[in-house]
């Protein structure tokens, strides 16, 4: 399949690309950072420089790549985990507006299947919890698959040296199970240890 991977330069995106290619898929790796296109190319993806918040640019990028599947691993998280709570609005925006834009791009390009990253734990009431609910509703209304991941641990994650509280999932296991989830029917898939 041709897979349009949004968030390709993130922690899980970079682990997914080689696995998707090894499984025989062609990957278009979307990033909004020009500095990350070289990494995506080295991993074997076709780099797609695009900002998910630029609707027209996104629609053109998806149309041009003509994917069978859109896989969203989009997040907007700081490098320093201690800053997550103060920057929560950025991640909430990418989950709501970014996901809606991907869903619309999916519709406009002939409704390929869409899968999107969510979380497997209960968030406290607030913008982040509302954004996750909106993301899941948008994806499921489009006939897509919600991937509810546990907290990542392992190389490149916030939890490199120790396991976080449950629900959790090793980053490499999460990537393997995401490749398997490409064939899942509409619904919610929980990806935890």
C-alpha positions as CSV (number, residue, x, y, z in Angstrom):
1,X,0.0,0.0,0.0
2,X,0.9,3.6,-0.3
3,X,0.9,5.1,3.2
4,X,0.9,8.9,3.9
5,X,2.5,9.1,7.3
6,X,1.8,12.4,9.1
7,X,4.2,13.0,11.9
8,X,6.8,10.9,10.2
9,X,9.8,12.5,11.9
10,X,8.5,11.9,15.5
11,X,9.6,9.2,17.8
12,X,7.2,6.5,16.6
13,X,7.2,7.8,13.0
14,X,10.9,7.2,12.6
15,X,10.5,3.6,14.0
16,X,7.5,3.0,11.7
17,X,9.1,3.9,8.4
18,X,11.6,1.0,8.2
19,X,8.9,-1.5,9.4
20,X,6.4,-0.3,6.8
21,X,8.9,-0.5,4.0
22,X,10.0,-3.9,5.1
23,X,6.3,-5.0,5.0
24,X,6.3,-3.9,1.3
25,X,4.6,-0.5,1.6
26,X,5.6,2.8,0.0
27,X,5.8,5.6,2.6
28,X,5.3,9.3,2.1
29,X,6.7,10.8,5.3
30,X,5.1,14.2,6.1
31,X,7.0,16.7,8.3
32,X,6.7,20.4,8.7
33,X,10.5,20.7,9.5
34,X,12.8,21.2,6.5
35,X,15.7,19.9,8.6
36,X,14.0,16.5,9.0
37,X,13.5,15.7,5.4
38,X,17.0,14.2,5.1
39,X,16.3,11.8,8.0
40,X,13.0,10.6,6.4
41,X,14.8,10.0,3.1
42,X,17.6,8.1,4.8
43,X,14.9,5.9,6.5
44,X,13.4,5.1,3.1
45,X,10.4,7.4,3.0
46,X,9.5,9.9,0.3
47,X,9.8,13.2,2.3
48,X,6.7,15.4,2.1
49,X,7.3,18.9,3.5
50,X,3.9,20.1,4.6
51,X,2.3,21.8,7.6
52,X,-0.9,20.1,8.7
53,X,-2.4,23.5,9.6
54,X,-2.1,24.7,5.9
55,X,-5.3,23.0,4.6
56,X,-4.8,23.7,0.9
57,X,-1.1,22.6,1.0
58,X,-2.1,19.4,2.9
59,X,-5.0,18.6,0.5
60,X,-2.5,19.0,-2.5
61,X,0.1,16.9,-0.8
62,X,-2.3,14.1,-0.1
63,X,-3.8,14.3,-3.6
64,X,-0.4,14.2,-5.2
65,X,0.8,11.2,-3.1
66,X,-2.5,9.4,-3.7
67,X,-2.3,7.1,-0.6
68,X,-4.3,4.0,0.2
69,X,-3.9,4.8,3.9
70,X,-3.4,8.0,5.9
71,X,-1.6,7.2,9.2
72,X,-1.5,10.1,11.7
73,X,1.2,10.0,14.3
74,X,0.9,13.7,14.8
75,X,1.8,15.3,18.2
76,X,3.2,18.6,19.2
77,X,5.1,17.8,22.3
78,X,8.1,19.6,23.8
79,X,11.5,17.8,24.0
80,X,11.4,18.4,27.7
81,X,8.7,16.3,29.4
82,X,8.5,18.9,32.3
83,X,7.0,21.4,29.8
84,X,4.1,19.3,28.6
85,X,1.5,20.8,31.0
86,X,2.4,24.4,30.0
87,X,2.4,23.7,26.3
88,X,-0.8,21.5,26.3
89,X,-2.6,23.8,23.9
90,X,-0.2,23.0,21.1
91,X,-0.8,19.3,21.3
92,X,-4.6,19.9,21.7
93,X,-4.6,22.0,18.5
94,X,-2.7,19.4,16.4
95,X,-5.1,16.7,17.7
96,X,-8.2,18.7,16.8
97,X,-7.5,21.0,13.9
98,X,-4.7,18.8,12.5
99,X,-6.8,15.7,12.6
100,X,-9.8,17.4,11.1
101,X,-7.6,18.6,8.2
102,X,-6.3,15.1,7.6
103,X,-9.8,13.7,7.7
104,X,-10.9,16.3,5.1
105,X,-7.8,15.5,3.0
106,X,-8.9,11.8,3.2
107,X,-12.4,12.6,2.0
108,X,-11.1,14.8,-0.8
109,X,-8.7,12.2,-2.0
110,X,-11.3,9.4,-2.4
111,X,-11.6,8.4,1.3
112,X,-8.6,6.3,1.8
113,X,-8.5,4.6,5.2
114,X,-7.3,6.8,8.1
115,X,-5.7,5.7,11.3
116,X,-4.7,8.1,14.1
117,X,-2.8,8.1,17.3
118,X,-4.7,8.6,20.6
119,X,-4.0,7.7,24.2
120,X,-5.0,4.6,26.2
121,X,-5.2,6.4,29.6
122,X,-7.7,8.8,31.1
123,X,-6.7,12.4,30.7
124,X,-7.8,15.0,33.3
125,X,-10.7,17.2,32.3
126,X,-9.4,20.1,30.1
127,X,-8.3,21.0,26.6
128,X,-6.2,17.8,26.1
129,X,-9.1,15.5,27.1
130,X,-11.5,17.4,24.8
131,X,-9.0,17.3,22.0
132,X,-8.6,13.5,22.3
133,X,-12.4,13.0,22.3
134,X,-12.6,15.2,19.2
135,X,-9.8,13.4,17.4
136,X,-11.4,10.0,18.1
137,X,-14.9,11.1,17.0
138,X,-13.5,12.7,13.8
139,X,-11.6,9.5,12.8
140,X,-14.4,7.1,13.7
141,X,-17.0,9.2,11.9
142,X,-14.8,8.8,8.8
143,X,-14.7,5.1,9.2
144,X,-11.2,5.1,10.5
145,X,-9.2,3.4,13.2
146,X,-8.2,5.0,16.5
147,X,-4.9,3.7,17.9
148,X,-4.9,4.1,21.6
149,X,-1.3,3.8,22.7
150,X,0.0,3.3,26.2
151,X,2.7,5.7,27.4
152,X,5.8,5.1,25.3
153,X,9.1,3.9,26.8
154,X,12.4,2.9,25.3
155,X,15.0,4.7,23.1
156,X,14.0,8.3,22.1
157,X,11.0,8.5,24.4
158,X,10.5,10.5,27.6
159,X,11.0,7.2,29.4
160,X,14.3,5.9,28.1
161,X,15.6,4.6,31.4
162,X,12.5,3.5,33.2
163,X,9.0,2.2,32.5
164,X,6.2,4.7,33.1
165,X,3.0,3.7,34.9
166,X,0.5,1.5,33.0
167,X,-0.9,1.6,30.4
168,X,2.5,1.6,28.7
169,X,4.1,0.2,25.5
170,X,7.7,-0.2,24.4
171,X,8.2,2.1,21.4
172,X,9.4,-0.7,19.2
173,X,6.5,-3.0,20.1
174,X,4.1,0.0,19.4
175,X,5.6,0.4,16.0
176,X,5.3,-3.4,15.2
177,X,1.7,-3.4,16.4
178,X,0.9,-0.3,14.4
179,X,2.0,-2.0,11.2
180,X,-0.3,-4.9,12.1
181,X,-3.2,-2.5,12.8
182,X,-3.2,-1.3,9.1
183,X,-5.6,-4.1,8.4
184,X,-8.0,-3.5,11.3
185,X,-11.6,-2.6,10.6
186,X,-13.2,0.7,11.8
187,X,-12.9,1.0,15.5
188,X,-10.5,1.4,18.4
189,X,-7.3,-0.6,18.8
190,X,-5.6,-0.5,22.2
191,X,-1.8,-0.8,21.9
192,X,-0.4,-1.5,25.3
193,X,2.0,-4.1,27.0
